[in-house]
């Protein structure tokens, strides 16, 4: 009997990660801000990562269409940057969400809005755009349609 209980306990421990709640949209965007370079991330949809890859291939080692760190609208990303940001999640159905990121106390002039969708069982960033003073859309920049 003790062996059976022990075996079920071990089995439960092995399944715990699989049963853990998936990261929500806000957590996915925060993970993106924790990464040193935004051109490759596990949080992007296949489509968006394909746009990053195509831009890098076309640039052939030079700076591509995206010539700034879009996560802070061109400002340098520092290790403690996330502490100075606010993240506001707005779910748009079970498979779509938006997360707005701006500096704490900001007026929205430098806000970045992330569009997220469910892909491969988790939330992924499908696009981003700036609202306020400097407007742009990430996918359009990567395609060379806007600067």
The first five atom37 places (N, CA, C, CB, O) and aatype in JSON, in Angstrom:
{
  "aatype": [20, 20, 20, 20, 20, 20, 20, 20, 20, 20, 20, 20, 20, 20, 20, 20, 20, 20, 20, 20, 20, 20, 20, 20, 20, 20, 20, 20, 20, 20, 20, 20, 20, 20, 20, 20, 20, 20, 20, 20, 20, 20, 20, 20, 20, 20, 20, 20, 20, 20, 20, 20, 20, 20, 20, 20, 20, 20, 20, 20, 20, 20, 20, 20, 20, 20, 20, 20, 20, 20, 20, 20, 20, 20, 20, 20, 20, 20, 20, 20, 20, 20, 20, 20, 20, 20, 20, 20, 20, 20, 20, 20, 20, 20, 20, 20, 20, 20, 20, 20, 20, 20, 20, 20, 20, 20, 20, 20, 20, 20, 20, 20, 20, 20, 20, 20, 20, 20, 20, 20, 20, 20, 20, 20, 20, 20, 20, 20, 20, 20, 20, 20, 20, 20, 20, 20, 20, 20, 20, 20, 20, 20, 20, 20, 20, 20, 20],
  "atom_mask": [
    [1, 1, 1, 1, 1],
    [1, 1, 1, 1, 1],
    [1, 1, 1, 1, 1],
    [1, 1, 1, 1, 1],
    [1, 1, 1, 1, 1],
    [1, 1, 1, 1, 1],
    [1, 1, 1, 1, 1],
    [1, 1, 1, 1, 1],
    [1, 1, 1, 1, 1],
    [1, 1, 1, 1, 1],
    [1, 1, 1, 1, 1],
    [1, 1, 1, 1, 1],
    [1, 1, 1, 1, 1],
    [1, 1, 1, 1, 1],
    [1, 1, 1, 1, 1],
    [1, 1, 1, 1, 1],
    [1, 1, 1, 1, 1],
    [1, 1, 1, 1, 1],
    [1, 1, 1, 1, 1],
    [1, 1, 1, 1, 1],
    [1, 1, 1, 1, 1],
    [1, 1, 1, 1, 1],
    [1, 1, 1, 1, 1],
    [1, 1, 1, 1, 1],
    [1, 1, 1, 1, 1],
    [1, 1, 1, 1, 1],
    [1, 1, 1, 1, 1],
    [1, 1, 1, 1, 1],
    [1, 1, 1, 1, 1],
    [1, 1, 1, 1, 1],
    [1, 1, 1, 1, 1],
    [1, 1, 1, 1, 1],
    [1, 1, 1, 1, 1],
    [1, 1, 1, 1, 1],
    [1, 1, 1, 1, 1],
    [1, 1, 1, 1, 1],
    [1, 1, 1, 1, 1],
    [1, 1, 1, 1, 1],
    [1, 1, 1, 1, 1],
    [1, 1, 1, 1, 1],
    [1, 1, 1, 1, 1],
    [1, 1, 1, 1, 1],
    [1, 1, 1, 1, 1],
    [1, 1, 1, 1, 1],
    [1, 1, 1, 1, 1],
    [1, 1, 1, 1, 1],
    [1, 1, 1, 1, 1],
    [1, 1, 1, 1, 1],
    [1, 1, 1, 1, 1],
    [1, 1, 1, 1, 1],
    [1, 1, 1, 1, 1],
    [1, 1, 1, 1, 1],
    [1, 1, 1, 1, 1],
    [1, 1, 1, 1, 1],
    [1, 1, 1, 1, 1],
    [1, 1, 1, 1, 1],
    [1, 1, 1, 1, 1],
    [1, 1, 1, 1, 1],
    [1, 1, 1, 1, 1],
    [1, 1, 1, 1, 1],
    [1, 1, 1, 1, 1],
    [1, 1, 1, 1, 1],
    [1, 1, 1, 1, 1],
    [1, 1, 1, 1, 1],
    [1, 1, 1, 1, 1],
    [1, 1, 1, 1, 1],
    [1, 1, 1, 1, 1],
    [1, 1, 1, 1, 1],
    [1, 1, 1, 1, 1],
    [1, 1, 1, 1, 1],
    [1, 1, 1, 1, 1],
    [1, 1, 1, 1, 1],
    [1, 1, 1, 1, 1],
    [1, 1, 1, 1, 1],
    [1, 1, 1, 1, 1],
    [1, 1, 1, 1, 1],
    [1, 1, 1, 1, 1],
    [1, 1, 1, 1, 1],
    [1, 1, 1, 1, 1],
    [1, 1, 1, 1, 1],
    [1, 1, 1, 1, 1],
    [1, 1, 1, 1, 1],
    [1, 1, 1, 1, 1],
    [1, 1, 1, 1, 1],
    [1, 1, 1, 1, 1],
    [1, 1, 1, 1, 1],
    [1, 1, 1, 1, 1],
    [1, 1, 1, 1, 1],
    [1, 1, 1, 1, 1],
    [1, 1, 1, 1, 1],
    [1, 1, 1, 1, 1],
    [1, 1, 1, 1, 1],
    [1, 1, 1, 1, 1],
    [1, 1, 1, 1, 1],
    [1, 1, 1, 1, 1],
    [1, 1, 1, 1, 1],
    [1, 1, 1, 1, 1],
    [1, 1, 1, 1, 1],
    [1, 1, 1, 1, 1],
    [1, 1, 1, 1, 1],
    [1, 1, 1, 1, 1],
    [1, 1, 1, 1, 1],
    [1, 1, 1, 1, 1],
    [1, 1, 1, 1, 1],
    [1, 1, 1, 1, 1],
    [1, 1, 1, 1, 1],
    [1, 1, 1, 1, 1],
    [1, 1, 1, 1, 1],
    [1, 1, 1, 1, 1],
    [1, 1, 1, 1, 1],
    [1, 1, 1, 1, 1],
    [1, 1, 1, 1, 1],
    [1, 1, 1, 1, 1],
    [1, 1, 1, 1, 1],
    [1, 1, 1, 1, 1],
    [1, 1, 1, 1, 1],
    [1, 1, 1, 1, 1],
    [1, 1, 1, 1, 1],
    [1, 1, 1, 1, 1],
    [1, 1, 1, 1, 1],
    [1, 1, 1, 1, 1],
    [1, 1, 1, 1, 1],
    [1, 1, 1, 1, 1],
    [1, 1, 1, 1, 1],
    [1, 1, 1, 1, 1],
    [1, 1, 1, 1, 1],
    [1, 1, 1, 1, 1],
    [1, 1, 1, 1, 1],
    [1, 1, 1, 1, 1],
    [1, 1, 1, 1, 1],
    [1, 1, 1, 1, 1],
    [1, 1, 1, 1, 1],
    [1, 1, 1, 1, 1],
    [1, 1, 1, 1, 1],
    [1, 1, 1, 1, 1],
    [1, 1, 1, 1, 1],
    [1, 1, 1, 1, 1],
    [1, 1, 1, 1, 1],
    [1, 1, 1, 1, 1],
    [1, 1, 1, 1, 1],
    [1, 1, 1, 1, 1],
    [1, 1, 1, 1, 1],
    [1, 1, 1, 1, 1],
    [1, 1, 1, 1, 1],
    [1, 1, 1, 1, 1],
    [1, 1, 1, 1, 1],
    [1, 1, 1, 1, 1]
  ],
  "atom_positions": [
    [[0.81, -1.19, 0.0], [0.0, 0.0, 0.0], [0.86, 1.26, 0.0], [-0.93, -0.01, 1.2], [0.6, 2.21, -0.74]],
    [[1.91, 1.25, 0.86], [2.81, 2.41, 0.92], [3.49, 2.64, -0.42], [3.86, 2.22, 2.03], [3.69, 3.78, -0.84]],
    [[3.84, 1.54, -1.1], [4.49, 1.66, -2.4], [3.55, 2.28, -3.43], [4.98, 0.28, -2.88], [3.98, 3.07, -4.27]],
    [[2.28, 1.93, -3.37], [1.3, 2.48, -4.3], [1.13, 3.98, -4.07], [-0.05, 1.77, -4.14], [1.11, 4.75, -5.03]],
    [[1.0, 4.39, -2.81], [0.86, 5.81, -2.48], [2.11, 6.55, -2.93], [0.62, 6.01, -0.95], [2.02, 7.64, -3.51]],
    [[3.28, 5.97, -2.66], [4.54, 6.59, -3.07], [4.6, 6.74, -4.59], [5.73, 5.76, -2.57], [5.01, 7.78, -5.1]],
    [[4.19, 5.71, -5.32], [4.2, 5.76, -6.78], [3.27, 6.84, -7.31], [3.8, 4.39, -7.37], [3.62, 7.57, -8.24]],
    [[2.08, 6.96, -6.71], [1.16, 8.02, -7.13], [1.73, 9.4, -6.81], [-0.22, 7.85, -6.45], [1.54, 10.35, -7.57]],
    [[2.41, 9.51, -5.69], [3.04, 10.78, -5.32], [4.1, 11.17, -6.34], [3.67, 10.69, -3.92], [4.16, 12.33, -6.76]],
    [[4.92, 10.23, -6.73], [5.95, 10.49, -7.74], [5.31, 10.86, -9.07], [6.87, 9.25, -7.91], [5.76, 11.79, -9.75]],
    [[4.27, 10.15, -9.45], [3.56, 10.43, -10.69], [2.97, 11.85, -10.66], [2.45, 9.4, -10.91], [3.05, 12.58, -11.65]],
    [[2.39, 12.22, -9.54], [1.8, 13.55, -9.42], [2.87, 14.62, -9.55], [1.07, 13.69, -8.08], [2.63, 15.65, -10.18]],
    [[4.03, 14.41, -8.96], [5.12, 15.37, -9.08], [5.58, 15.5, -10.52], [6.3, 14.96, -8.19], [5.91, 16.6, -10.98]],
    [[5.6, 14.41, -11.23], [6.01, 14.44, -12.64], [5.01, 15.17, -13.52], [6.19, 13.04, -13.15], [5.39, 15.79, -14.51]],
    [[3.73, 15.1, -13.17], [2.7, 15.76, -13.96], [2.48, 17.21, -13.57], [1.42, 15.01, -13.84], [1.84, 17.96, -14.32]],
    [[2.98, 17.62, -12.43], [2.72, 18.97, -11.94], [3.08, 20.05, -12.95], [3.49, 19.21, -10.66], [2.28, 20.96, -13.17]],
    [[4.25, 20.0, -13.59], [4.55, 21.04, -14.57], [3.57, 21.05, -15.74], [5.95, 20.86, -15.1], [3.21, 22.11, -16.25]],
    [[3.14, 19.88, -16.16], [2.21, 19.81, -17.28], [0.85, 20.36, -16.9], [2.08, 18.37, -17.77], [0.13, 20.9, -17.74]],
    [[0.49, 20.22, -15.63], [-0.81, 20.69, -15.18], [-0.78, 22.14, -14.71], [-1.31, 19.8, -14.07], [-1.83, 22.73, -14.46]],
    [[0.4, 22.71, -14.58], [0.51, 24.1, -14.12], [-0.18, 25.02, -15.12], [2.01, 24.5, -13.94], [-0.23, 24.75, -16.32]],
    [[-0.69, 26.1, -14.6], [-1.38, 27.07, -15.46], [-0.4, 27.68, -16.44], [-2.05, 28.18, -14.61], [0.76, 27.95, -16.11]],
    [[-0.87, 27.89, -17.66], [-0.02, 28.49, -18.67], [0.21, 29.96, -18.33], [-0.64, 28.35, -20.07], [-0.58, 30.58, -17.62]],
    [[1.29, 30.5, -18.84], [1.57, 31.91, -18.64], [0.54, 32.74, -19.38], [3.01, 32.27, -19.12], [0.24, 32.48, -20.54]],
    [[-0.01, 33.73, -18.7], [-0.99, 34.61, -19.32], [-0.33, 35.63, -20.23], [-1.81, 35.32, -18.25], [0.9, 35.71, -20.28]],
    [[-1.13, 36.41, -20.96], [-0.58, 37.4, -21.88], [0.39, 38.38, -21.23], [-1.71, 38.17, -22.5], [1.44, 38.68, -21.81]],
    [[0.07, 38.88, -20.05], [0.96, 39.84, -19.39], [2.31, 39.21, -19.07], [0.31, 40.37, -18.11], [3.35, 39.84, -19.28]],
    [[2.31, 37.98, -18.57], [3.55, 37.29, -18.25], [4.39, 37.05, -19.5], [3.24, 35.96, -17.55], [5.62, 37.12, -19.45]],
    [[3.75, 36.77, -20.62], [4.46, 36.56, -21.88], [5.17, 37.84, -22.31], [3.48, 36.08, -22.99], [6.33, 37.8, -22.73]],
    [[4.49, 38.97, -22.21], [5.1, 40.24, -22.6], [6.23, 40.6, -21.64], [4.04, 41.37, -22.63], [7.28, 41.09, -22.08]],
    [[6.05, 40.36, -20.36], [7.13, 40.62, -19.4], [8.35, 39.78, -19.72], [6.65, 40.34, -17.96], [9.48, 40.24, -19.57]],
    [[8.14, 38.55, -20.16], [9.26, 37.68, -20.54], [10.04, 38.31, -21.71], [8.75, 36.26, -20.93], [11.26, 38.24, -21.75]],
    [[9.32, 38.9, -22.64], [9.97, 39.55, -23.78], [10.88, 40.69, -23.3], [8.92, 40.1, -24.77], [11.97, 40.88, -23.85]],
    [[10.46, 41.43, -22.3], [11.27, 42.52, -21.77], [12.48, 42.03, -21.0], [10.43, 43.41, -20.89], [13.42, 42.79, -20.78]],
    [[12.47, 40.78, -20.57], [13.59, 40.22, -19.84], [14.68, 39.71, -20.78], [13.11, 39.1, -18.94], [15.79, 39.39, -20.33]],
    [[14.39, 39.61, -22.07], [15.36, 39.09, -23.04], [16.26, 40.21, -23.55], [14.63, 38.41, -24.22], [15.8, 41.34, -23.71]],
    [[17.54, 39.91, -23.8], [18.47, 40.96, -24.21], [18.22, 41.54, -25.6], [19.85, 40.44, -24.15], [18.44, 42.73, -25.82]],
    [[17.77, 40.73, -26.53], [17.56, 41.2, -27.9], [16.18, 40.76, -28.37], [18.66, 40.65, -28.86], [15.79, 39.61, -28.18]],
    [[15.43, 41.67, -29.0], [14.06, 41.34, -29.38], [13.9, 40.63, -30.72], [13.25, 42.57, -29.4], [12.78, 40.34, -31.12]],
    [[14.99, 40.36, -31.43], [14.83, 39.83, -32.79], [14.53, 38.32, -32.84], [16.07, 40.11, -33.59], [14.16, 37.8, -33.89]],
    [[14.69, 37.64, -31.72], [14.36, 36.22, -31.69], [13.83, 35.89, -30.31], [15.59, 35.33, -32.04], [14.51, 36.11, -29.31]],
    [[12.63, 35.37, -30.25], [12.04, 35.04, -28.96], [11.05, 33.9, -29.1], [11.36, 36.27, -28.35], [10.36, 33.77, -30.11]],
    [[11.0, 33.08, -28.08], [10.03, 31.99, -28.04], [8.62, 32.51, -27.82], [10.4, 30.99, -26.95], [7.66, 31.75, -27.93]],
    [[8.46, 33.8, -27.51], [7.12, 34.35, -27.27], [6.46, 34.86, -28.54], [7.2, 35.47, -26.25], [5.3, 35.28, -28.49]],
    [[7.15, 34.85, -29.67], [6.56, 35.32, -30.93], [5.78, 34.21, -31.63], [7.66, 35.86, -31.86], [6.11, 33.03, -31.5]],
    [[4.76, 34.59, -32.37], [4.08, 33.64, -33.23], [5.05, 33.22, -34.33], [2.76, 34.24, -33.82], [6.05, 33.9, -34.57]],
    [[4.75, 32.13, -34.99], [5.59, 31.68, -36.11], [5.64, 32.76, -37.19], [5.05, 30.35, -36.7], [6.7, 33.01, -37.77]],
    [[4.51, 33.41, -37.46], [4.45, 34.45, -38.47], [5.37, 35.62, -38.13], [3.02, 34.94, -38.63], [6.14, 36.08, -38.98]],
    [[5.29, 36.11, -36.89], [6.11, 37.26, -36.5], [7.58, 36.89, -36.48], [5.68, 37.79, -35.13], [8.42, 37.68, -36.92]],
    [[7.92, 35.72, -35.97], [9.33, 35.3, -35.98], [9.82, 35.17, -37.42], [9.51, 33.97, -35.22], [10.98, 35.48, -37.71]],
    [[8.96, 34.71, -38.32], [9.32, 34.63, -39.73], [9.63, 36.0, -40.31], [8.2, 33.98, -40.53], [10.54, 36.12, -41.14]],
    [[8.9, 37.02, -39.89], [9.17, 38.39, -40.36], [10.53, 38.87, -39.84], [8.05, 39.35, -39.91], [11.29, 39.49, -40.58]],
    [[10.83, 38.59, -38.57], [12.15, 38.95, -38.03], [13.25, 38.24, -38.81], [12.24, 38.58, -36.53], [14.26, 38.86, -39.17]],
    [[13.07, 36.94, -39.07], [14.08, 36.16, -39.78], [14.27, 36.66, -41.21], [13.69, 34.69, -39.8], [15.4, 36.75, -41.68]],
    [[13.18, 36.98, -41.9], [13.28, 37.48, -43.28], [13.98, 38.83, -43.31], [11.88, 37.59, -43.91], [14.76, 39.09, -44.23]],
    [[13.71, 39.68, -42.34], [14.37, 40.99, -42.27], [15.86, 40.82, -42.04], [13.75, 41.85, -41.14], [16.67, 41.51, -42.67]],
    [[16.24, 39.9, -41.15], [17.66, 39.66, -40.89], [18.36, 39.07, -42.11], [17.82, 38.72, -39.69], [19.5, 39.42, -42.4]],
    [[17.68, 38.18, -42.81], [18.27, 37.56, -44.0], [18.48, 38.61, -45.09], [17.37, 36.42, -44.53], [19.53, 38.64, -45.74]],
    [[17.49, 39.46, -45.28], [17.6, 40.5, -46.3], [18.71, 41.5, -45.96], [16.25, 41.24, -46.46], [19.39, 42.01, -46.85]],
    [[18.88, 41.79, -44.67], [19.9, 42.75, -44.24], [21.31, 42.18, -44.39], [19.66, 43.15, -42.78], [22.27, 42.93, -44.5]],
    [[21.43, 40.84, -44.4], [22.7, 40.17, -44.63], [23.81, 40.69, -43.71], [23.12, 40.34, -46.07], [24.89, 41.04, -44.17]],
    [[23.52, 40.73, -42.4], [24.53, 41.16, -41.43], [24.5, 42.64, -41.09], [25.87, 40.81, -41.93], [25.08, 43.06, -40.09]],
    [[23.83, 43.43, -41.9], [23.71, 44.86, -41.61], [22.43, 45.1, -40.81], [23.69, 45.7, -42.94], [21.7, 44.16, -40.49]],
    [[22.16, 46.35, -40.49], [20.93, 46.68, -39.79], [19.77, 46.54, -40.76], [20.98, 48.11, -39.21], [19.82, 47.06, -41.88]],
    [[18.74, 45.85, -40.33], [17.57, 45.63, -41.18], [16.59, 46.78, -41.1], [16.89, 44.34, -40.81], [16.93, 47.89, -40.69]],
    [[15.37, 46.48, -41.5], [14.31, 47.49, -41.47], [14.01, 47.98, -40.05], [13.04, 46.93, -42.1], [13.67, 49.14, -39.85]],
    [[14.15, 47.1, -39.09], [13.93, 47.47, -37.7], [15.27, 47.92, -37.13], [13.33, 46.28, -36.87], [16.13, 47.1, -36.8]],
    [[15.45, 49.23, -37.01], [16.73, 49.78, -36.57], [16.67, 50.4, -35.18], [17.21, 50.81, -37.56], [17.49, 51.26, -34.84]],
    [[15.69, 49.98, -34.37], [15.58, 50.45, -32.99], [14.95, 49.34, -32.14], [14.74, 51.77, -32.9], [14.31, 48.44, -32.67]],
    [[15.13, 49.43, -30.84], [14.51, 48.46, -29.95], [13.07, 48.9, -29.74], [15.28, 48.35, -28.58], [12.79, 49.84, -29.0]],
    [[12.16, 48.21, -30.39], [10.76, 48.61, -30.38], [10.13, 48.49, -28.99], [9.98, 47.77, -31.36], [9.14, 49.16, -28.72]],
    [[10.68, 47.66, -28.13], [10.06, 47.42, -26.82], [9.96, 48.69, -25.97], [10.85, 46.38, -26.07], [9.06, 48.81, -25.14]],
    [[10.87, 49.63, -26.19], [10.82, 50.91, -25.47], [10.74, 52.08, -26.44], [12.05, 51.06, -24.56], [11.12, 53.2, -26.1]],
    [[10.25, 51.81, -27.64], [10.09, 52.85, -28.65], [11.41, 53.55, -28.94], [9.04, 53.86, -28.2], [11.44, 54.77, -29.15]],
    [[12.49, 52.78, -28.96], [13.79, 53.31, -29.33], [14.71, 53.63, -28.17], [13.61, 54.51, -30.14], [15.9, 53.86, -28.39]],
    [[14.2, 53.67, -26.96], [15.05, 53.94, -25.8], [15.82, 52.67, -25.44], [14.21, 54.43, -24.59], [15.33, 51.57, -25.65]],
    [[17.03, 52.84, -24.9], [17.81, 51.65, -24.54], [17.16, 50.84, -23.42], [19.22, 52.05, -24.13], [16.63, 51.41, -22.46]],
    [[17.2, 49.54, -23.55], [16.67, 48.63, -22.54], [17.76, 48.39, -21.51], [16.18, 47.29, -23.18], [18.87, 48.0, -21.85]],
    [[17.43, 48.62, -20.25], [18.38, 48.41, -19.15], [17.87, 47.25, -18.3], [18.55, 49.72, -18.29], [16.69, 46.91, -18.36]],
    [[18.76, 46.64, -17.49], [18.35, 45.48, -16.7], [17.14, 45.71, -15.79], [19.49, 45.02, -15.87], [16.35, 44.8, -15.58]],
    [[16.99, 46.9, -15.25], [15.88, 47.15, -14.33], [14.7, 47.86, -15.0], [16.36, 47.97, -13.15], [13.84, 48.41, -14.31]],
    [[14.66, 47.86, -16.32], [13.62, 48.56, -17.06], [12.22, 48.11, -16.68], [13.82, 48.37, -18.54], [11.32, 48.93, -16.55]],
    [[12.02, 46.81, -16.49], [10.69, 46.28, -16.22], [10.09, 46.91, -14.97], [10.74, 44.75, -16.06], [8.87, 47.1, -14.88]],
    [[10.93, 47.24, -14.0], [10.44, 47.86, -12.77], [9.83, 49.24, -13.03], [11.58, 47.99, -11.76], [8.99, 49.7, -12.25]],
    [[10.23, 49.89, -14.1], [9.75, 51.23, -14.41], [8.56, 51.21, -15.37], [10.87, 52.07, -15.0], [8.14, 52.26, -15.86]],
    [[8.01, 50.03, -15.65], [6.92, 49.9, -16.61], [5.64, 49.42, -15.95], [7.32, 48.95, -17.74], [5.67, 48.74, -14.92]],
    [[4.52, 49.78, -16.55], [3.24, 49.21, -16.14], [2.73, 48.35, -17.29], [2.2, 50.33, -15.76], [2.92, 48.68, -18.46]],
    [[2.09, 47.25, -16.94], [1.55, 46.31, -17.91], [0.05, 46.21, -17.66], [2.24, 44.91, -17.81], [-0.38, 45.92, -16.55]],
    [[-0.74, 46.45, -18.7], [-2.19, 46.37, -18.57], [-2.72, 45.41, -19.61], [-2.85, 47.78, -18.73], [-2.57, 45.62, -20.81]],
    [[-3.35, 44.35, -19.13], [-3.86, 43.3, -20.02], [-5.34, 43.51, -20.3], [-3.64, 41.9, -19.4], [-6.12, 43.86, -19.41]],
    [[-5.72, 43.3, -21.55], [-7.13, 43.34, -21.95], [-7.4, 42.13, -22.83], [-7.48, 44.68, -22.71], [-6.92, 42.06, -23.96]],
    [[-8.17, 41.19, -22.32], [-8.49, 39.98, -23.07], [-9.59, 40.29, -24.07], [-8.91, 38.84, -22.14], [-10.55, 40.98, -23.75]],
    [[-9.43, 39.77, -25.26], [-10.41, 39.98, -26.34], [-10.9, 38.63, -26.83], [-9.8, 40.8, -27.51], [-10.68, 38.27, -27.99]],
    [[-11.54, 37.91, -25.98], [-11.99, 36.57, -26.35], [-11.02, 35.55, -25.79], [-12.11, 36.42, -27.87], [-10.01, 35.9, -25.18]],
    [[-11.33, 34.29, -26.0], [-10.49, 33.25, -25.4], [-9.16, 33.06, -26.12], [-11.24, 31.95, -25.39], [-8.24, 32.47, -25.55]],
    [[-9.04, 33.55, -27.35], [-7.81, 33.32, -28.11], [-7.08, 34.59, -28.52], [-8.12, 32.54, -29.33], [-6.11, 34.52, -29.27]],
    [[-7.52, 35.75, -28.05], [-6.86, 37.01, -28.39], [-6.78, 37.89, -27.16], [-7.62, 37.74, -29.54], [-7.68, 37.9, -26.32]],
    [[-5.7, 38.64, -27.07], [-5.53, 39.58, -25.95], [-4.62, 40.71, -26.39], [-4.94, 38.86, -24.7], [-3.91, 40.61, -27.4]],
    [[-4.65, 41.78, -25.64], [-3.74, 42.91, -25.83], [-3.11, 43.23, -24.5], [-4.49, 44.16, -26.41], [-3.74, 43.11, -23.45]],
    [[-1.85, 43.62, -24.54], [-1.15, 44.09, -23.35], [-0.53, 45.43, -23.7], [-0.06, 43.05, -22.86], [0.24, 45.54, -24.65]],
    [[-0.88, 46.44, -22.93], [-0.33, 47.79, -23.13], [0.77, 48.01, -22.11], [-1.45, 48.9, -23.0], [0.6, 47.75, -20.92]],
    [[1.92, 48.48, -22.6], [3.08, 48.71, -21.75], [3.46, 50.18, -21.85], [4.28, 47.78, -22.16], [3.58, 50.74, -22.94]],
    [[3.65, 50.79, -20.68], [4.13, 52.18, -20.66], [4.9, 52.43, -19.39], [2.95, 53.18, -20.79], [4.82, 51.65, -18.43]],
    [[5.64, 53.5, -19.39], [6.39, 53.87, -18.18], [5.42, 54.23, -17.07], [7.35, 55.05, -18.47], [4.37, 54.82, -17.33]],
    [[5.77, 53.89, -15.85], [4.93, 54.25, -14.7], [4.76, 55.76, -14.67], [5.56, 53.73, -13.37], [5.73, 56.51, -14.81]],
    [[3.54, 56.18, -14.49], [3.26, 57.61, -14.45], [3.21, 58.25, -15.83], [4.28, 58.32, -13.62], [3.03, 59.46, -15.95]],
    [[3.37, 57.44, -16.87], [3.37, 57.97, -18.24], [1.98, 58.37, -18.69], [3.94, 56.94, -19.2], [0.98, 57.93, -18.13]],
    [[1.94, 59.22, -19.69], [0.66, 59.7, -20.2], [0.2, 58.95, -21.44], [0.75, 61.18, -20.52], [-0.77, 59.35, -22.08]],
    [[0.87, 57.88, -21.78], [0.5, 57.09, -22.95], [1.22, 57.51, -24.21], [-0.97, 57.16, -23.17], [1.04, 56.89, -25.26]],
    [[2.02, 58.57, -24.14], [2.71, 59.07, -25.33], [3.75, 58.08, -25.83], [3.36, 60.4, -25.03], [4.11, 58.11, -27.01]],
    [[4.24, 57.21, -24.98], [5.24, 56.22, -25.37], [4.74, 54.8, -25.19], [6.51, 56.42, -24.57], [5.55, 53.88, -25.06]],
    [[3.45, 54.59, -25.18], [2.9, 53.27, -24.93], [3.07, 52.33, -26.12], [1.43, 53.38, -24.57], [2.96, 52.74, -27.28]],
    [[3.34, 51.07, -25.81], [3.43, 50.01, -26.81], [2.29, 49.03, -26.52], [4.85, 49.28, -26.78], [2.1, 48.61, -25.38]],
    [[1.54, 48.68, -27.56], [0.44, 47.73, -27.41], [0.84, 46.44, -28.13], [-0.91, 48.3, -27.99], [1.21, 46.46, -29.3]],
    [[0.77, 45.34, -27.41], [1.09, 44.03, -27.95], [-0.2, 43.27, -28.24], [1.98, 43.23, -26.98], [-1.1, 43.22, -27.4]],
    [[-0.27, 42.7, -29.43], [-1.38, 41.82, -29.8], [-0.9, 40.39, -29.57], [-1.84, 42.05, -31.3], [0.17, 40.0, -30.04]],
    [[-1.7, 39.63, -28.85], [-1.34, 38.24, -28.56], [-2.45, 37.31, -29.02], [-1.07, 38.04, -27.07], [-3.63, 37.66, -28.99]],
    [[-2.05, 36.12, -29.44], [-2.99, 35.08, -29.84], [-2.52, 33.77, -29.23], [-3.1, 34.98, -31.41], [-1.37, 33.63, -28.81]],
    [[-3.42, 32.82, -29.18], [-3.03, 31.48, -28.73], [-2.47, 30.73, -29.94], [-4.25, 30.7, -28.1], [-3.08, 30.67, -31.0]],
    [[-1.3, 30.17, -29.73], [-0.66, 29.36, -30.77], [0.12, 28.26, -30.09], [0.27, 30.23, -31.69], [0.83, 28.51, -29.11]],
    [[0.0, 27.05, -30.6], [0.73, 25.9, -30.04], [0.5, 25.75, -28.54], [2.22, 26.03, -30.32], [1.42, 25.4, -27.8]],
    [[-0.71, 26.02, -28.09], [-1.07, 25.79, -26.7], [-0.69, 26.88, -25.72], [-0.45, 24.56, -26.26], [-0.83, 26.69, -24.51]],
    [[-0.22, 28.01, -26.2], [0.14, 29.09, -25.28], [-0.03, 30.45, -25.94], [1.58, 28.93, -24.8], [-0.29, 30.55, -27.14]],
    [[0.11, 31.5, -25.15], [0.01, 32.86, -25.67], [1.29, 33.25, -26.37], [-0.29, 33.85, -24.54], [2.39, 32.98, -25.88]],
    [[1.15, 33.89, -27.54], [2.29, 34.35, -28.33], [2.02, 35.77, -28.83], [2.55, 33.38, -29.53], [0.88, 36.14, -29.1]],
    [[3.07, 36.55, -28.93], [2.97, 37.91, -29.46], [2.85, 37.82, -30.97], [4.2, 38.78, -29.04], [3.73, 37.27, -31.63]],
    [[1.77, 38.38, -31.53], [1.57, 38.33, -32.98], [1.93, 39.65, -33.65], [0.12, 37.98, -33.29], [2.18, 39.67, -34.86]],
    [[1.96, 40.75, -32.91], [2.34, 42.05, -33.46], [2.45, 43.03, -32.31], [1.31, 42.55, -34.52], [2.08, 42.73, -31.17]],
    [[2.97, 44.2, -32.6], [3.07, 45.28, -31.62], [2.95, 46.59, -32.37], [4.4, 45.2, -30.81], [3.33, 46.69, -33.54]],
    [[2.43, 47.58, -31.69], [2.38, 48.92, -32.29], [2.45, 49.98, -31.21], [1.1, 49.09, -33.13], [2.01, 49.78, -30.08]],
    [[3.0, 51.11, -31.59], [3.13, 52.24, -30.67], [1.94, 53.16, -30.86], [4.46, 53.0, -30.89], [1.46, 53.38, -31.97]],
    [[1.49, 53.7, -29.75], [0.43, 54.7, -29.79], [0.99, 55.97, -29.17], [-0.87, 54.2, -29.04], [1.96, 55.92, -28.4]],
    [[0.42, 57.08, -29.47], [0.9, 58.33, -28.92], [1.7, 59.12, -29.93], [1.74, 58.07, -27.69], [1.33, 59.2, -31.1]],
    [[2.81, 59.69, -29.48], [3.6, 60.61, -30.31], [4.24, 59.95, -31.53], [4.66, 61.23, -29.48], [4.2, 60.51, -32.62]],
    [[4.81, 58.79, -31.35], [5.54, 58.11, -32.43], [4.81, 56.81, -32.75], [7.04, 57.83, -32.03], [4.99, 55.8, -32.06]],
    [[3.99, 56.82, -33.79], [3.19, 55.65, -34.15], [3.93, 54.77, -35.16], [1.83, 56.09, -34.73], [4.58, 55.27, -36.07]],
    [[3.83, 53.47, -34.98], [4.37, 52.49, -35.91], [3.74, 51.14, -35.61], [5.92, 52.41, -35.8], [3.13, 50.93, -34.56]],
    [[3.88, 50.23, -36.57], [3.43, 48.85, -36.39], [4.62, 47.95, -36.7], [2.19, 48.51, -37.29], [5.23, 48.07, -37.76]],
    [[4.93, 47.05, -35.79], [6.11, 46.2, -35.91], [6.13, 45.4, -37.2], [6.19, 45.26, -34.73], [7.13, 45.39, -37.91]],
    [[5.04, 44.72, -37.52], [5.03, 43.88, -38.72], [5.25, 44.71, -39.98], [3.7, 43.13, -38.83], [5.92, 44.25, -40.91]],
    [[4.71, 45.93, -40.04], [4.91, 46.79, -41.21], [6.38, 47.2, -41.34], [4.01, 48.05, -41.12], [6.91, 47.25, -42.45]],
    [[7.02, 47.49, -40.23], [8.45, 47.85, -40.26], [9.27, 46.67, -40.75], [8.95, 48.29, -38.85], [10.12, 46.83, -41.63]],
    [[9.02, 45.49, -40.21], [9.79, 44.31, -40.59], [9.62, 43.97, -42.07], [9.39, 43.13, -39.74], [10.54, 43.44, -42.69]],
    [[8.45, 44.26, -42.63], [8.2, 44.01, -44.05], [8.79, 45.11, -44.94], [6.71, 43.89, -44.3], [8.78, 44.99, -46.16]],
    [[9.29, 46.18, -44.33], [9.84, 47.29, -45.11], [8.77, 48.23, -45.61], [10.62, 46.77, -46.27], [9.03, 49.03, -46.51]],
    [[7.57, 48.16, -45.04], [6.45, 49.01, -45.48], [6.41, 50.34, -44.77], [5.14, 48.29, -45.27], [5.71, 51.25, -45.2]],
    [[7.15, 50.47, -43.68], [7.13, 51.72, -42.89], [8.44, 51.84, -42.13], [5.91, 51.75, -41.9], [9.13, 50.85, -41.89]],
    [[8.74, 53.04, -41.78], [9.94, 53.3, -40.95], [9.57, 54.2, -39.85], [11.1, 53.91, -41.76], [10.41, 54.56, -39.02]]
  ]
}
